[in-house]
Amino acid sequence: MSTVASSAEQGRLIRLAEGNRAPLNFHLDGVERQAMQGDSVLTAVLLSAGSLRSAEFGGERRAGFCLMGACQDCWMWQEDGPRLRACSTPVREGMRLLTDPPKTWPGDLS
C-alpha cells in the first residue's frame, strides 16, 4: 500500500511551463509522487520533494549541480536496479526511487 505525498512534503519549486503533458506516477522512498511525461528524474524529484539525496560526507541535501551528467552529484538509487543519474534519466511510470542507498547495495557504479 502506497501513501501519497502531502503538500507539506512537496518541494518548493513550481512548474511554470509545459503543464499540458500527460501525468505519470512514480515512487520516492515509498511515497507515490506525480510527474509529467518527458520530465527527467531530477525535475520530477525536485518538484515533488525539494532534494535528491543526502551528501556522502555530511548532512546536507543534494539537488544536482552540472545538470548534464558529468559531476556525479545527482546519483540516485532504484529499488530494484542500479544507480542512475537523475539529470539525464527520464522518469517512467511506476519508477521506484530511493534517496539513500538500499541496504543491499554493493557500491558498484553500474
C-alpha positions in Angstrom: 0.0 0.0 0.0 1.5 3.3 -1.0 0.9 6.7 0.5 0.6 10.0 -1.4 2.9 12.9 -0.6 1.2 15.6 1.4 1.5 19.3 0.3 3.9 19.8 3.3 6.2 17.1 1.9 6.3 18.5 -1.6 9.2 20.6 -3.0 9.4 24.3 -3.0 9.8 24.5 -6.8 6.9 25.0 -9.1 6.3 24.2 -12.7 5.9 27.4 -14.8 5.5 26.0 -18.3 4.6 22.9 -20.2 1.7 21.9 -17.8 -0.2 20.1 -20.6 1.9 16.9 -20.8 0.5 13.6 -19.6 0.9 13.0 -15.9 2.6 9.9 -14.5 3.2 8.4 -11.1 6.5 7.3 -9.5 7.6 6.4 -6.0 10.2 8.2 -4.0 11.2 6.4 -0.8 7.9 4.5 -0.9 5.7 7.6 -1.3 3.7 8.0 -4.5 4.5 11.2 -6.3 3.5 12.8 -9.7 5.5 14.0 -12.6 4.8 14.6 -16.3 5.9 12.6 -19.3 9.2 14.0 -20.6 10.5 15.1 -17.2 13.9 14.0 -16.1 14.1 12.2 -12.7 15.9 15.3 -11.4 12.9 17.5 -12.4 10.3 15.1 -11.0 12.1 14.7 -7.7 12.9 18.4 -7.2 9.4 19.4 -8.0 7.9 16.9 -5.6 10.4 16.6 -2.8 12.9 19.5 -3.0 16.1 17.5 -2.9 17.6 14.3 -4.3 19.6 12.8 -1.5 22.0 13.4 1.4 25.6 14.2 0.8 28.0 11.4 1.4 30.2 13.4 3.8 27.7 15.4 5.7 24.0 16.0 6.4 23.5 18.5 3.6 20.8 17.7 1.0 21.9 17.5 -2.7 20.0 18.7 -5.7 22.3 18.2 -8.7 25.0 20.5 -9.9 26.0 20.4 -13.6 22.7 19.2 -15.0 24.5 17.3 -17.8 25.6 14.0 -16.2 29.2 14.9 -15.6 29.5 15.9 -11.9 28.2 12.8 -10.1 26.1 14.9 -7.8 22.7 13.6 -8.9 23.2 9.8 -8.4 20.0 8.2 -7.0 19.1 4.6 -6.3 16.4 2.4 -7.8 14.7 -0.1 -5.5 15.3 -2.9 -7.9 18.3 -1.9 -10.0 21.5 0.1 -10.4 22.0 3.7 -9.6 21.1 6.3 -12.1 21.9 9.9 -12.9 18.8 11.9 -12.2 19.7 14.7 -14.5 19.9 12.5 -17.6 17.3 9.8 -16.9 13.7 10.2 -18.0 11.2 9.5 -15.2 8.9 6.5 -16.1 5.5 5.4 -14.9 5.9 3.3 -11.8 9.6 4.0 -11.3 10.6 3.3 -7.7 13.5 5.5 -6.5 15.4 5.9 -3.2 17.2 8.9 -1.8 19.5 6.7 0.3 21.4 3.5 -0.9 19.4 0.3 -0.4 20.7 -1.9 2.4 21.9 -4.5 -0.1 23.6 -2.0 -2.5 27.0 -3.3 -3.3 28.6 0.1 -4.0 29.3 -0.5 -7.7 28.8 2.2 -10.3 26.8 0.1 -12.8 
